[in-house]
Amino acid sequence: MRKQVVGIIVFLLFGLSVVAADGEYAVSKISPDLLKKANAVLRLEELNFEIINSGKAVFKNHYVITILDENGDDWAEFYEYYDKHRKIESIEGILYDASGKQLKKIKTKDTEDLSGVSEGSLIDDNRYKRHNFYNRVYPYTIEYTVEINYNSTLFFPMWVPQGKERLSVEKSSMNII
């Protein structure tokens, strides 16, 4: 009897340690209902738009997406435009494997800085920052945090919790302060 009790306790402790070993964004933590017919799962999206005064605002976008298969790879690419009215203050990105283990981390300096102007227009200051981890071991999770300073409050950022079909959403929120 004692051996059975000890065996059960060891089994339970081992089971808890395996669950605890999974990272916060482990794929195993996604509800099976969200995985059905999905190419990607938006695990978390937190948009915060803080109006400082009539001429200044700060936008913070933090999101985490799990890419389930190659059809979800479009969701893994980060891009954010900027111009004379919007300045990107910082970008951070993290790549996780299926168990939620961190594989890579990037900062603003690791992103590409590209022209947002078509070849037909020579005079324009639109630009964008772009990054892709180019990971092809599925499933994987990407996390990005970007902070943008606005020198105008004429336009508010859009909130579209579900951007396309086959994107499941766990949590998405937008706060305007």
TORPA-4810 file (N, C-alpha, C, O; in nm, 3 decimals):
<nodes>
NODE_1_0.082_-0.120_0.000_0.000_0.000_0.000_0.086_0.126_0.000_0.059_0.222_-0.072_M
NODE_2_0.190_0.123_0.083_0.278_0.239_0.091_0.348_0.265_-0.042_0.364_0.380_-0.083_R
NODE_3_0.389_0.159_-0.109_0.457_0.173_-0.239_0.363_0.235_-0.341_0.406_0.314_-0.426_K
NODE_4_0.235_0.201_-0.335_0.137_0.257_-0.427_0.120_0.407_-0.403_0.115_0.486_-0.498_Q
NODE_5_0.110_0.446_-0.276_0.094_0.588_-0.241_0.217_0.666_-0.285_0.205_0.774_-0.344_V
NODE_6_0.336_0.613_-0.257_0.460_0.679_-0.298_0.465_0.687_-0.451_0.506_0.790_-0.506_V
NODE_7_0.425_0.581_-0.518_0.424_0.580_-0.664_0.331_0.685_-0.721_0.366_0.753_-0.818_G
NODE_8_0.213_0.699_-0.662_0.116_0.800_-0.708_0.171_0.940_-0.685_0.158_1.026_-0.773_I
NODE_9_0.231_0.965_-0.570_0.287_1.097_-0.540_0.399_1.130_-0.638_0.406_1.242_-0.690_I
NODE_10_0.488_1.033_-0.664_0.598_1.057_-0.760_0.540_1.086_-0.898_0.588_1.176_-0.967_V
NODE_11_0.439_1.011_-0.938_0.376_1.031_-1.069_0.315_1.171_-1.079_0.333_1.239_-1.180_F
NODE_12_0.244_1.212_-0.974_0.183_1.345_-0.974_0.288_1.456_-0.977_0.273_1.553_-1.051_L
NODE_13_0.393_1.442_-0.900_0.499_1.543_-0.899_0.568_1.550_-1.035_0.599_1.659_-1.083_L
NODE_14_0.592_1.434_-1.096_0.654_1.432_-1.229_0.562_1.500_-1.331_0.607_1.577_-1.415_F
NODE_15_0.433_1.470_-1.321_0.335_1.531_-1.412_0.331_1.682_-1.397_0.326_1.754_-1.496_G
NODE_16_0.334_1.730_-1.273_0.335_1.874_-1.249_0.463_1.938_-1.300_0.458_2.050_-1.351_L
NODE_17_0.576_1.872_-1.287_0.702_1.929_-1.334_0.704_1.937_-1.486_0.762_2.031_-1.542_S
NODE_18_0.642_1.841_-1.554_0.636_1.846_-1.700_0.552_1.964_-1.744_0.590_2.036_-1.835_V
NODE_19_0.435_1.985_-1.679_0.348_2.097_-1.713_0.418_2.229_-1.680_0.410_2.324_-1.758_V
NODE_20_0.487_2.235_-1.567_0.556_2.357_-1.527_0.672_2.389_-1.621_0.712_2.505_-1.634_A
NODE_21_0.726_2.287_-1.687_0.839_2.310_-1.778_0.795_2.382_-1.905_0.877_2.447_-1.969_A
NODE_22_0.667_2.371_-1.941_0.619_2.441_-2.058_0.619_2.591_-2.031_0.583_2.635_-1.922_D
NODE_23_0.658_2.667_-2.132_0.659_2.811_-2.119_0.519_2.870_-2.124_0.421_2.799_-2.148_G
NODE_24_0.512_2.998_-2.100_0.384_3.068_-2.097_0.308_3.054_-2.229_0.185_3.047_-2.229_E
NODE_25_0.381_3.049_-2.340_0.317_3.042_-2.471_0.330_2.905_-2.537_0.339_2.895_-2.659_Y
NODE_26_0.332_2.800_-2.456_0.336_2.664_-2.510_0.208_2.638_-2.589_0.099_2.677_-2.548_A
NODE_27_0.223_2.571_-2.701_0.108_2.538_-2.786_0.010_2.449_-2.711_-0.110_2.455_-2.736_V
NODE_28_0.060_2.367_-2.621_-0.026_2.277_-2.544_-0.127_2.353_-2.457_-0.224_2.294_-2.411_S
NODE_29_-0.104_2.481_-2.433_-0.194_2.562_-2.350_-0.307_2.626_-2.430_-0.391_2.695_-2.372_K
NODE_30_-0.310_2.604_-2.561_-0.417_2.658_-2.645_-0.537_2.563_-2.639_-0.521_2.442_-2.648_I
NODE_31_-0.654_2.619_-2.624_-0.776_2.539_-2.623_-0.790_2.465_-2.757_-0.771_2.525_-2.862_S
NODE_32_-0.822_2.336_-2.753_-0.839_2.259_-2.878_-0.943_2.321_-2.973_-0.931_2.306_-3.094_P
NODE_33_-1.044_2.388_-2.918_-1.145_2.452_-3.002_-1.085_2.562_-3.090_-1.132_2.584_-3.202_D
NODE_34_-0.983_2.631_-3.041_-0.919_2.738_-3.119_-0.827_2.684_-3.228_-0.795_2.755_-3.323_L
NODE_35_-0.787_2.559_-3.215_-0.696_2.500_-3.314_-0.770_2.447_-3.438_-0.709_2.429_-3.543_L
NODE_36_-0.900_2.423_-3.424_-0.978_2.368_-3.534_-0.983_2.465_-3.651_-1.024_2.580_-3.634_K
NODE_37_-0.941_2.421_-3.768_-0.946_2.497_-3.893_-0.869_2.630_-3.886_-0.898_2.722_-3.961_K
NODE_38_-0.771_2.639_-3.797_-0.693_2.762_-3.782_-0.552_2.742_-3.837_-0.494_2.634_-3.825_A
NODE_39_-0.498_2.848_-3.898_-0.358_2.849_-3.941_-0.271_2.921_-3.839_-0.149_2.903_-3.835_N
NODE_40_-0.335_3.002_-3.755_-0.263_3.077_-3.653_-0.360_3.110_-3.540_-0.482_3.114_-3.559_A
NODE_41_-0.304_3.134_-3.422_-0.384_3.171_-3.305_-0.326_3.299_-3.246_-0.209_3.302_-3.207_V
NODE_42_-0.408_3.403_-3.240_-0.368_3.527_-3.172_-0.385_3.501_-3.023_-0.497_3.503_-2.971_L
NODE_43_-0.274_3.479_-2.955_-0.277_3.443_-2.813_-0.310_3.564_-2.727_-0.386_3.555_-2.631_R
NODE_44_-0.250_3.676_-2.765_-0.266_3.797_-2.685_-0.243_3.918_-2.774_-0.148_3.922_-2.852_L
NODE_45_-0.330_4.016_-2.760_-0.310_4.144_-2.828_-0.354_4.253_-2.731_-0.469_4.255_-2.688_E
NODE_46_-0.261_4.341_-2.698_-0.291_4.453_-2.610_-0.250_4.582_-2.680_-0.131_4.609_-2.700_E
NODE_47_-0.350_4.660_-2.718_-0.325_4.789_-2.783_-0.357_4.898_-2.680_-0.465_4.900_-2.622_L
NODE_48_-0.262_4.987_-2.658_-0.281_5.098_-2.566_-0.248_5.228_-2.639_-0.138_5.246_-2.689_N
NODE_49_-0.347_5.317_-2.643_-0.330_5.447_-2.708_-0.353_5.553_-2.602_-0.465_5.574_-2.556_F
NODE_50_-0.244_5.620_-2.564_-0.252_5.721_-2.459_-0.236_5.860_-2.519_-0.135_5.892_-2.581_E
NODE_51_-0.338_5.942_-2.501_-0.335_6.080_-2.550_-0.272_6.167_-2.443_-0.328_6.184_-2.334_I
NODE_52_-0.155_6.221_-2.474_-0.083_6.306_-2.378_-0.142_6.446_-2.379_-0.172_6.503_-2.273_I
NODE_53_-0.158_6.502_-2.497_-0.225_6.630_-2.516_-0.275_6.634_-2.661_-0.269_6.533_-2.730_N
NODE_54_-0.325_6.748_-2.707_-0.384_6.754_-2.841_-0.282_6.731_-2.953_-0.320_6.703_-3.067_S
NODE_55_-0.156_6.742_-2.921_-0.054_6.725_-3.024_0.039_6.607_-3.002_0.137_6.592_-3.075_G
NODE_56_0.010_6.523_-2.903_0.100_6.411_-2.875_0.024_6.292_-2.820_-0.065_6.306_-2.735_K
NODE_57_0.061_6.174_-2.870_0.001_6.049_-2.822_0.107_5.939_-2.831_0.200_5.947_-2.911_A
NODE_58_0.089_5.837_-2.748_0.180_5.723_-2.749_0.096_5.597_-2.771_-0.004_5.574_-2.703_V
NODE_59_0.138_5.517_-2.865_0.070_5.392_-2.898_0.162_5.276_-2.868_0.275_5.271_-2.917_F
NODE_60_0.114_5.181_-2.786_0.192_5.061_-2.755_0.111_4.941_-2.803_-0.006_4.925_-2.768_K
NODE_61_0.176_4.857_-2.881_0.112_4.738_-2.935_0.195_4.617_-2.892_0.313_4.605_-2.927_N
NODE_62_0.133_4.529_-2.817_0.199_4.406_-2.773_0.112_4.290_-2.820_-0.006_4.283_-2.787_H
NODE_63_0.171_4.199_-2.899_0.092_4.086_-2.945_0.176_3.959_-2.954_0.298_3.962_-2.972_Y
NODE_64_0.105_3.847_-2.941_0.166_3.715_-2.944_0.081_3.629_-3.036_-0.040_3.617_-3.017_V
NODE_65_0.144_3.569_-3.137_0.073_3.485_-3.233_0.145_3.351_-3.245_0.267_3.346_-3.262_I
NODE_66_0.068_3.244_-3.237_0.122_3.110_-3.261_0.089_3.071_-3.404_-0.028_3.070_-3.444_T
NODE_67_0.192_3.038_-3.480_0.178_2.997_-3.619_0.170_2.845_-3.620_0.262_2.777_-3.575_I
NODE_68_0.060_2.792_-3.671_0.037_2.648_-3.665_0.089_2.573_-3.786_0.131_2.458_-3.775_L
NODE_69_0.089_2.638_-3.903_0.134_2.573_-4.026_0.181_2.679_-4.125_0.174_2.798_-4.097_D
NODE_70_0.229_2.634_-4.240_0.286_2.728_-4.338_0.184_2.828_-4.390_0.222_2.936_-4.436_E
NODE_71_0.056_2.797_-4.385_-0.047_2.892_-4.429_-0.063_3.008_-4.331_-0.127_3.108_-4.364_N
NODE_72_-0.006_2.997_-4.213_-0.012_3.104_-4.115_0.112_3.192_-4.111_0.120_3.285_-4.031_G
NODE_73_0.210_3.161_-4.197_0.337_3.234_-4.194_0.323_3.385_-4.217_0.405_3.463_-4.168_D
NODE_74_0.220_3.428_-4.289_0.201_3.573_-4.312_0.185_3.647_-4.180_0.223_3.764_-4.169_D
NODE_75_0.128_3.581_-4.079_0.107_3.645_-3.949_0.237_3.665_-3.873_0.242_3.745_-3.780_W
NODE_76_0.342_3.594_-3.912_0.469_3.601_-3.839_0.553_3.721_-3.879_0.649_3.756_-3.810_A
NODE_77_0.518_3.785_-3.989_0.599_3.898_-4.036_0.556_4.027_-3.967_0.438_4.062_-3.964_E
NODE_78_0.654_4.095_-3.910_0.629_4.224_-3.846_0.657_4.335_-3.946_0.759_4.334_-4.015_F
NODE_79_0.567_4.431_-3.955_0.595_4.553_-4.029_0.514_4.666_-3.969_0.398_4.649_-3.930_Y
NODE_80_0.577_4.781_-3.962_0.513_4.900_-3.906_0.565_5.021_-3.980_0.686_5.041_-3.990_E
NODE_81_0.475_5.102_-4.031_0.519_5.220_-4.105_0.542_5.338_-4.010_0.489_5.342_-3.899_Y
NODE_82_0.621_5.431_-4.058_0.641_5.555_-3.983_0.665_5.667_-4.082_0.702_5.644_-4.197_Y
NODE_83_0.643_5.789_-4.036_0.662_5.908_-4.119_0.683_6.027_-4.027_0.717_6.010_-3.910_D
NODE_84_0.663_6.146_-4.078_0.689_6.264_-3.996_0.586_6.282_-3.884_0.607_6.362_-3.793_K
NODE_85_0.475_6.208_-3.890_0.373_6.217_-3.786_0.378_6.102_-3.686_0.318_6.110_-3.579_H
NODE_86_0.450_5.996_-3.721_0.460_5.876_-3.637_0.606_5.835_-3.628_0.671_5.813_-3.730_R
NODE_87_0.658_5.825_-3.507_0.797_5.784_-3.487_0.800_5.654_-3.406_0.741_5.646_-3.298_K
NODE_88_0.867_5.553_-3.459_0.881_5.426_-3.387_0.990_5.443_-3.282_1.107_5.465_-3.315_I
NODE_89_0.951_5.432_-3.156_1.045_5.447_-3.046_1.121_5.318_-3.019_1.242_5.321_-2.999_E
NODE_90_1.050_5.206_-3.019_1.117_5.079_-2.989_1.039_4.962_-3.047_0.917_4.966_-3.064_S
NODE_91_1.115_4.857_-3.077_1.057_4.730_-3.124_1.132_4.618_-3.054_1.255_4.619_-3.046_I
NODE_92_1.057_4.524_-3.002_1.117_4.403_-2.945_1.042_4.284_-3.001_0.920_4.287_-3.013_E
NODE_93_1.114_4.180_-3.034_1.052_4.059_-3.085_1.115_3.936_-3.024_1.234_3.933_-2.995_G
NODE_94_1.033_3.833_-3.003_1.082_3.707_-2.946_1.020_3.592_-3.024_0.902_3.594_-3.058_I
NODE_95_1.102_3.491_-3.051_1.058_3.369_-3.117_1.060_3.256_-3.015_1.158_3.238_-2.944_L
NODE_96_0.949_3.179_-3.008_0.937_3.067_-2.916_0.912_2.939_-2.996_0.852_2.943_-3.103_Y
NODE_97_0.957_2.827_-2.943_0.925_2.699_-3.005_0.789_2.650_-2.954_0.722_2.722_-2.880_D
NODE_98_0.749_2.530_-2.994_0.617_2.476_-2.958_0.597_2.462_-2.808_0.484_2.469_-2.759_A
NODE_99_0.704_2.441_-2.734_0.691_2.425_-2.588_0.696_2.559_-2.515_0.686_2.563_-2.392_S
NODE_100_0.712_2.668_-2.588_0.718_2.800_-2.526_0.857_2.842_-2.485_0.874_2.942_-2.415_G
NODE_101_0.957_2.767_-2.528_1.096_2.802_-2.497_1.144_2.912_-2.591_1.126_2.903_-2.713_K
NODE_102_1.206_3.016_-2.535_1.256_3.128_-2.615_1.374_3.081_-2.700_1.469_3.021_-2.650_Q
NODE_103_1.367_3.110_-2.832_1.474_3.072_-2.924_1.559_3.191_-2.967_1.682_3.182_-2.972_L
NODE_104_1.493_3.303_-2.999_1.564_3.423_-3.045_1.494_3.547_-2.991_1.376_3.545_-2.956_K
NODE_105_1.573_3.656_-2.984_1.519_3.783_-2.939_1.578_3.893_-3.027_1.697_3.889_-3.061_K
NODE_106_1.497_3.991_-3.065_1.547_4.103_-3.147_1.505_4.236_-3.085_1.413_4.244_-3.005_I
NODE_107_1.577_4.339_-3.127_1.547_4.477_-3.089_1.528_4.559_-3.216_1.536_4.505_-3.326_K
NODE_108_1.503_4.688_-3.202_1.478_4.776_-3.315_1.590_4.769_-3.417_1.564_4.767_-3.537_T
NODE_109_1.715_4.766_-3.372_1.830_4.767_-3.464_1.836_4.642_-3.552_1.905_4.643_-3.654_K
NODE_110_1.766_4.537_-3.515_1.766_4.412_-3.592_1.660_4.408_-3.702_1.650_4.310_-3.775_D
NODE_111_1.580_4.514_-3.713_1.475_4.518_-3.814_1.527_4.585_-3.941_1.624_4.661_-3.937_T
NODE_112_1.461_4.557_-4.051_1.494_4.624_-4.177_1.423_4.758_-4.179_1.309_4.769_-4.132_E
NODE_113_1.488_4.859_-4.234_1.428_4.992_-4.250_1.414_5.014_-4.400_1.514_5.029_-4.470_D
NODE_114_1.291_5.016_-4.449_1.266_5.020_-4.593_1.182_5.140_-4.632_1.107_5.195_-4.550_L
NODE_115_1.195_5.180_-4.756_1.115_5.289_-4.809_0.972_5.243_-4.829_0.948_5.132_-4.876_S
NODE_116_0.879_5.327_-4.793_0.738_5.298_-4.813_0.684_5.365_-4.937_0.563_5.377_-4.955_G
NODE_117_0.774_5.410_-5.023_0.737_5.485_-5.142_0.744_5.395_-5.264_0.840_5.318_-5.282_V
NODE_118_0.644_5.404_-5.347_0.649_5.328_-5.472_0.747_5.395_-5.567_0.786_5.510_-5.546_S
NODE_119_0.785_5.324_-5.670_0.882_5.379_-5.765_0.829_5.500_-5.839_0.907_5.580_-5.891_E
NODE_120_0.698_5.517_-5.846_0.639_5.629_-5.917_0.647_5.760_-5.842_0.628_5.866_-5.902_G
NODE_121_0.674_5.757_-5.713_0.679_5.877_-5.632_0.821_5.896_-5.579_0.877_5.808_-5.515_S
NODE_122_0.878_6.012_-5.606_1.015_6.039_-5.564_1.021_6.122_-5.436_1.123_6.121_-5.366_L
NODE_123_0.913_6.193_-5.405_0.916_6.282_-5.290_0.814_6.236_-5.189_0.695_6.267_-5.199_I
NODE_124_0.861_6.163_-5.091_0.775_6.116_-4.984_0.864_6.062_-4.873_0.971_6.007_-4.900_D
NODE_125_0.822_6.077_-4.749_0.906_6.030_-4.639_0.847_5.909_-4.566_0.888_5.878_-4.455_D
NODE_126_0.752_5.841_-4.629_0.695_5.722_-4.568_0.797_5.608_-4.569_0.859_5.580_-4.671_N
NODE_127_0.813_5.544_-4.455_0.906_5.434_-4.442_0.841_5.327_-4.354_0.738_5.352_-4.293_R
NODE_128_0.901_5.211_-4.349_0.852_5.109_-4.258_0.964_5.021_-4.208_1.066_5.001_-4.273_Y
NODE_129_0.939_4.967_-4.090_1.030_4.871_-4.028_0.970_4.734_-4.051_0.849_4.715_-4.043_K
NODE_130_1.057_4.638_-4.080_1.011_4.503_-4.113_1.102_4.401_-4.046_1.223_4.422_-4.033_R
NODE_131_1.043_4.290_-4.005_1.122_4.180_-3.950_1.046_4.049_-3.969_0.923_4.045_-3.965_H
NODE_132_1.122_3.942_-3.989_1.065_3.808_-3.995_1.170_3.713_-3.940_1.287_3.721_-3.978_N
NODE_133_1.130_3.623_-3.853_1.223_3.525_-3.798_1.250_3.412_-3.897_1.346_3.336_-3.880_F
NODE_134_1.168_3.400_-4.000_1.182_3.294_-4.102_1.194_3.156_-4.040_1.276_3.074_-4.082_Y
NODE_135_1.113_3.132_-3.940_1.112_3.000_-3.876_1.018_2.910_-3.954_0.909_2.954_-3.993_N
NODE_136_1.057_2.787_-3.979_0.970_2.695_-4.054_0.953_2.562_-3.982_0.924_2.460_-4.044_R
NODE_137_0.972_2.563_-3.850_0.947_2.445_-3.769_0.815_2.473_-3.695_0.811_2.556_-3.604_V
NODE_138_0.710_2.405_-3.736_0.575_2.434_-3.686_0.538_2.340_-3.572_0.584_2.225_-3.569_Y
NODE_139_0.456_2.387_-3.481_0.413_2.525_-3.461_0.520_2.607_-3.388_0.606_2.551_-3.321_P
NODE_140_0.513_2.737_-3.402_0.601_2.828_-3.332_0.524_2.954_-3.296_0.417_2.980_-3.351_Y
NODE_141_0.578_3.031_-3.204_0.510_3.151_-3.155_0.603_3.270_-3.167_0.722_3.261_-3.138_T
NODE_142_0.546_3.383_-3.209_0.621_3.508_-3.214_0.553_3.609_-3.122_0.431_3.609_-3.106_I
NODE_143_0.633_3.694_-3.064_0.584_3.800_-2.977_0.652_3.930_-3.018_0.775_3.935_-3.029_E
NODE_144_0.574_4.033_-3.040_0.630_4.164_-3.073_0.569_4.270_-2.982_0.452_4.265_-2.946_Y
NODE_145_0.653_4.366_-2.945_0.609_4.483_-2.872_0.667_4.604_-2.944_0.788_4.612_-2.966_T
NODE_146_0.580_4.697_-2.980_0.626_4.818_-3.049_0.565_4.940_-2.981_0.449_4.939_-2.939_V
NODE_147_0.646_5.045_-2.971_0.598_5.172_-2.915_0.616_5.280_-3.020_0.724_5.294_-3.078_E
NODE_148_0.509_5.356_-3.045_0.509_5.459_-3.148_0.463_5.590_-3.086_0.362_5.595_-3.015_I
NODE_149_0.538_5.696_-3.114_0.498_5.830_-3.069_0.431_5.903_-3.186_0.486_5.909_-3.296_N
NODE_150_0.314_5.958_-3.159_0.241_6.037_-3.257_0.260_6.184_-3.223_0.256_6.222_-3.106_Y
NODE_151_0.280_6.268_-3.322_0.285_6.412_-3.295_0.155_6.478_-3.338_0.151_6.597_-3.368_N
NODE_152_0.049_6.398_-3.339_-0.084_6.446_-3.373_-0.185_6.346_-3.316_-0.153_6.228_-3.300_S
NODE_153_-0.303_6.392_-3.285_-0.408_6.301_-3.240_-0.524_6.299_-3.339_-0.638_6.269_-3.303_T
NODE_154_-0.494_6.331_-3.463_-0.598_6.336_-3.566_-0.654_6.197_-3.594_-0.775_6.182_-3.615_L
NODE_155_-0.568_6.095_-3.595_-0.613_5.959_-3.626_-0.581_5.865_-3.510_-0.472_5.870_-3.453_F
NODE_156_-0.676_5.781_-3.477_-0.655_5.678_-3.376_-0.620_5.548_-3.448_-0.662_5.526_-3.561_F
NODE_157_-0.544_5.462_-3.383_-0.513_5.332_-3.445_-0.640_5.247_-3.458_-0.734_5.260_-3.380_P
NODE_158_-0.640_5.160_-3.558_-0.753_5.070_-3.577_-0.738_4.949_-3.487_-0.628_4.907_-3.453_M
NODE_159_-0.852_4.892_-3.449_-0.853_4.768_-3.373_-0.935_4.667_-3.450_-1.057_4.681_-3.465_W
NODE_160_-0.868_4.565_-3.498_-0.934_4.457_-3.573_-0.890_4.326_-3.507_-0.788_4.269_-3.546_V
NODE_161_-0.965_4.277_-3.410_-0.922_4.159_-3.335_-0.901_4.034_-3.421_-0.808_3.957_-3.396_P
NODE_162_-0.985_4.016_-3.521_-0.966_3.900_-3.609_-0.946_3.953_-3.749_-1.042_3.992_-3.817_Q
NODE_163_-0.820_3.955_-3.793_-0.785_4.015_-3.920_-0.823_3.937_-4.043_-0.844_3.996_-4.149_G
NODE_164_-0.834_3.804_-4.033_-0.863_3.720_-4.148_-0.930_3.590_-4.101_-0.936_3.560_-3.982_K
NODE_165_-0.978_3.516_-4.200_-1.027_3.382_-4.169_-0.910_3.295_-4.126_-0.795_3.323_-4.159_E
NODE_166_-0.942_3.191_-4.054_-0.844_3.092_-4.007_-0.744_3.149_-3.906_-0.636_3.094_-3.885_R
NODE_167_-0.783_3.262_-3.844_-0.707_3.316_-3.731_-0.798_3.307_-3.609_-0.899_3.377_-3.601_L
NODE_168_-0.763_3.222_-3.515_-0.837_3.214_-3.390_-0.784_3.320_-3.295_-0.668_3.360_-3.303_S
NODE_169_-0.870_3.366_-3.204_-0.830_3.472_-3.111_-0.857_3.428_-2.968_-0.971_3.395_-2.932_V
NODE_170_-0.752_3.427_-2.885_-0.768_3.399_-2.742_-0.806_3.525_-2.667_-0.903_3.527_-2.592_E
NODE_171_-0.728_3.632_-2.689_-0.757_3.757_-2.616_-0.707_3.876_-2.697_-0.594_3.877_-2.746_K
NODE_172_-0.792_3.977_-2.711_-0.756_4.100_-2.780_-0.825_4.216_-2.711_-0.945_4.208_-2.682_S
NODE_173_-0.751_4.323_-2.684_-0.811_4.438_-2.619_-0.745_4.567_-2.667_-0.629_4.568_-2.708_S
NODE_174_-0.822_4.675_-2.661_-0.769_4.807_-2.693_-0.813_4.903_-2.583_-0.930_4.909_-2.547_M
NODE_175_-0.715_4.977_-2.532_-0.742_5.077_-2.429_-0.706_5.214_-2.484_-0.599_5.233_-2.543_N
NODE_176_-0.796_5.308_-2.464_-0.768_5.448_-2.499_-0.769_5.528_-2.371_-0.867_5.533_-2.298_I
NODE_177_-0.654_5.589_-2.346_-0.638_5.664_-2.220_-0.631_5.812_-2.251_-0.619_5.893_-2.160_I
</nodes>
